[in-house]
Amino acid sequence: MPQKILSEEGSYEAIRNYFKESGLKRVLLVHGKSFERQALYRYFLRLKESGVVKWSSFTDFTPNPEYGSVRKGVEAFHAGYCDGIVAVGGGSCIDVAKCIRLFQNMDSEKSYLEQEIHAEPMSFLAIPTTAGTGSEATSFAVIYDKGKKISIADTAGIPDAVYFDAAMLKTLPDYQRKATMLDALCHGIESYWSVHSNEESRNYAAESIRMVLQNKDGYLANEEEANRNMFIAANLAGKAINITKTTAGHAMCYKLTSRYGYAHGHAAALCNVWLWEYMEHHLFDCVDVRGKGYLQKIFEELAELLQCESVAKAVCFLKKLVEELALERTIAREDIDMLTDSVNVERLKNNPVGLSRLAIKEIYYAIYHWNRIGE
């Protein structure tokens, strides 16, 4: 079923109507602690007091959530006799909720990670608090088990409804505002050039890119309409990525996040700037079955979406964007081999240009030298 986008328009009545129409009685409300300071949390309290829907909170998780937290979430779901899930938060929160939704009918005596997913129908509402990950639109979730990254993917994990509350972005820290915007932009760009792209995914990605650029200044200035539109842009990019998956830009960015503490979208932007430049100069290594000519056309279309006359100018536009946002670009030279070895080669299969270990290393070196220009 198509994902339902609930209307906001200055009130929360769409949420009340969702609960009434879906017939939910008790839900597990997965959220971070900061949600308790939001007006929407007080509205949820009123819904409980008025008997519209009963709910219990689950907050026992962290960024880069652990498998153990998901197990606790499943326990909380059953302890509350829940018949639905609501997730209010960023990508990690929504990923935890997805896993609870997918694992809740499994055998608790065994590892959920070793069992097949046979998810039963269930109402699942996502209320994102950042405009960037698009997690509410994808079937993917990431958790960690004993330090190992585990990717979970099943279409049953996609929330059946999404509610966008522009007020959620009012208190978003400036750095997170910038990084999440870049995350949405990178999702659109990577999906557009992915070897798995099709007309549907490119339409989602193109509209997302247009909306990011059209609303960039207002969003950075924390204007309500631009905040709401950035939510929509991120959702569209998520729908595109749900079809194509991400490419080398994301595969290369994860270690930058864990090593230097760069937010995900920030790290993805650093990688995609130089990845695109590398690919433009190595079209002869195209691995997309549609051919080098097709890929060149895709790059030119992307440049046009970024309102640039050429691919070279589009790459320069992305470089200047990162610089204008005053984002850190430092990586240590002695870390380059470690960064290169960290890249998951499975994620490179979606990339339209083949990348050897030497090519990946060259891209990291370009990021390293980027920060040193002008010293």
N, C-alpha and C positions, 0 to 999 in steps of 0.2 A: 504494500500500500504506500502511496506517496506520503512523505512526511508532512504533517500539518503544521503550518506556521501560525501561531496564535497571535491575534492582533493585540497591541498594547493600547495605544491611543489614550494615554493618561490615566488609565485605571487598571485594576487587576481582575475585572469581571471575567475576562477570557479564561483565567485559571479556574475560577469557581465553576464556570460552565463546563470546562474540561472534566472536572471531577464528577459533576452531575451526569454528564453525557456518557462517561465511561463506566459509571456505576461503582467506582472505587470506594471501599470502606476504610481500609487501613493501608497506608503507604510508608515505605522507608524513605526518609528524607536524608539524602547523602549530601553533606555540605561541609565547608570549612568553618572555622570558628568566627571569622570576620563577618559571615553572613548574618550572625545574630545582631549586628549593629545596623542592619539594613531595614528600610521601611517594609520591604517585601516579607521579611521574617515576621514582622509584627502582623502582617496580613495573614500569614500562615497560622499564627497563634489564634487569630480571630476565626479562621476557618475551623480550627479544632474546637474552639469554645462553642461555636454555633452548631457543631455537629455535622458540618458539610462533609468532612473527612477527618479521620483520626490519623495521626502520624507519630512516628518515633524517629529520633535523630541518630545518624551514624556519622561520626567525625574522626574516627580513629585511623587516619591515614596521613601520609605526608606527600610532598612532591616526589616524583619518581616512586610511586607507591609499591609496597611490598606485597608479595603473594599472601603473607600472613595476615595483612590488613584485610585483604579480600575475604579470607576465610572468616574473620571476625564479622565482616559485613554480612556474609551469608547467614551466620549464626544470629545476627541482629534481625535479619529479615524474617527468619522463622520464629524467633522469640516474640516478635511483634505481631505475628499472624498476618503478615502483610500480603496484599494482593496486587501491589503495584510499586513502582519506584519513581521518585523525583530526585534529580541531581541538580544542585545549584552550585556552580563553581567553574573553575577553569578546566583545562584538558585532563589533568590528573584526577580531579574529582569525577568527571564524566567517565573516564576510563575505569575507575573503581566501580562506579554504578553499572557500567556495561558488564563487567565481569561478574558482579553479584547477580545481575539479571540472567547471565548465561550459565552460571554455576549452581543456582539455587535449587535445582531439581536433581542434582547429582548425588552420588553416594558419598556422604561426609566421612566415611571410614577410609576412603582412598584419596589420593591426590587428585584434585580437580584438573590439574594440568595433564594427567594421563588418561582422562576420560573423554569420550566423544560428546560433542555438544548436541543435545536434542532439546532445544528450548521450546517451552510451551508458550502460547500467546499470552502477552502481558502488557498492560498499559505502562508506558515509560515516558515521562516528561523530562526534558532537559531545559535548564535555564542557565545558559552560559554567562559568566561574569567577566570574561575577556573576549575581545573581538579579534581572533587570530587563528586559533588552532583549528576551528571548524570541526572539532571532535564530535559535536552533536549531530553531524551529518554523515559520519563515516561508520563503517563496520569494524574498525580497528581499535584495539586497546593495547596499551603497553604497561606491563608490570615487571617487577624484578623479583627473582627468587635466588637467594644466596649470592647476590651480586650479579647474576646473569639476567640479561634483558630477555623478556618473554613477550612475543607478539601474539595476541589473540585476535582472530578475525572470524566473524560470523554475521550475516546480515540481520539476524535476530537481535544483535546488539545495537542496532540503529534505533534511537528513540522514535516513537511514533508521532511525537509532537514536540515543538520547540517554542519557548516563549522568550522574546527579546525585551529586556527592560533597560532602556537607555540610562536610567538612573544608576545602574550597577557600575557604569564606567566613570561616574563623576569623581570618585575617590581613587581611581586607578593611578598608581605612581607613574610619574612621567617616563621613567625608563621602561616600565612594562607597557605603557601606552605605545611607545615607539617600537619596541620589540615585537609586540603582538601584531601591529600593523604590517611589519615586515614579514612576519610568518604567513599572514594571509596572502601577501603579494608573492612570496616565494612559492607557496602552494599553487597559485594560479600559473606562474611562469613554468614551474617544473611539470605540472600536469599538461600544459600546452605542448611541451616538446617531448613528453614521454613516448616511448615506443608503443605504449598501449592506448594512446589517445584515439578518440573517435570524434565524430561530429558533435555528439551530445556533450562529451567532456570538454571539448574546446569551446563550445558555447558557454558552458558554466564558467570556465576559466577566463574567457575573454570578458564576460560581464563582470566577473569579480575584479579583474585588473582595472577595468574602467571605473568601477565604483570606488576602489581604493584611491586612485588618482584624483577623482572628482571630489572626494570627501577628505583627502589628506589634511589640508590646512585647517578645516573646521574641526576635524577629529583631534588634531594636535592642540587646537585651542580649546578643546573640551566643550564643544557645542552640541546640544542635545540631538538635533537632527542628524548631524554628521556621525555621532556616536551610534545612533540607531542604524544608519546606513552602513557603517563599518561592520556591525553585526551581520547584516545581510550579505555583505561582500565576503566575509569570512565563511559564512554558511555555504555560499555558492562555490568558493574554492574548496571547501570540504567535500561537496558533492562531486567536484571534478576529480579530486584526489581519490575519492572512494572508487572511482572507475579505473584510474590509471596507476594509483600508488605514486609514491615520491621517487625521485631519481638520485643521482650522485650527490647533488647539493645537500640533501638531508643525510645521506649516508656519511658524508664527510664532516657534518656539523656536530654530531653527538659528543665526540670526545672534546671538542672545544668547550662545550657546556660543562662537562664534568671536570675538565682540567682547569679552566679559567673562570668558571662561574658565569659565562655569558648566557643570557636567556636564549631559548631555542630559536626564536625568530631572528635575533641578532646574529647568532652563529650561522644560521642558514643563509642570511644575506651576505656575510663575508665570503662564504664558499661559492655561492651562486654567481657573484660578480665575476670572479676569476674563472669559474667553471665555464661560463658562457663564452668568455673571451678565448679560452683554450679550445672549446669545441668549434667556434667560428673559424679558427686557424687550422683545424684538423678535420674538416668535413670529409676528407678522404678516408677517415676511419669510421664513417657512418655505419652503424649496425642495424638501423631501422630498415626493415624489409621494403619499405616504400621508397628507399633510395636517397642518395645525396641531394638530388634536385628538390625532392620533397622537403627534406630537412632545411635546406637553404630557404625555401619558401616559408616554412614555419618560423624560422628565425626572423625573416623580414616582416611577417605578420605580427610577431611579438614586438618588434621595434615600433611598428605602426601603433600598436595598442599602447605603447609607452610614449606615444606622440613624438617619436624620433624619426629622422629621415633615413637612418641606416642602422645596421646592427652595431657598428662601432660606436655610433653616437648613443645608442640605447645602453650599451655597456658603460659608457661614460656617465650617462644619466644615473644609473644605479650606483656607481662609485660616488658621485656627488651627493646622492641622497643619503648614503651612509655617513659621509663626511659632514653634511649639513645637520644631521641628527646628532652629531658629536658623539658617536659611538666608538668605544675602544676597539682598536684593530691590532693589538699586540699579541703575537705568539712568539715563543722563545725558539731560537734556532735549534737549540739542542733537543727540542721536543718534536722536531719535524719527522724523524724516523718513527717515533712512537705514534704520532698522529696518523702517519701513513699506514702503519701496521694495524691500526684500530678500525679501519674502514671495513664494513661488512660487504664482501664481494657480491653477496646475493642481492643487495640493494642496487648494485650497479647494472643488473640485467635490464632494468627499466630505462637506463640512460641511452640516448640516441647515438652517442659517440663512444666507441670502445675506449676504456681507460686502463692502462697498465699501471703497475706500481710506480714506475718512473713518472708517469703522467700525473698521478695523484700527488706525488711528492713535489712536482713542479708547481702545482696549483697551491699547495701549502706554502711553498717558497714565495710565490707571488703575494700571498697575504702577508707574509713576514716582511717582504721588501716594501709593501704598501705603506706600512707605518713608518718606514725609515726614509721615505722620500722627503727631501727638504731638510734632513738633519745636517 
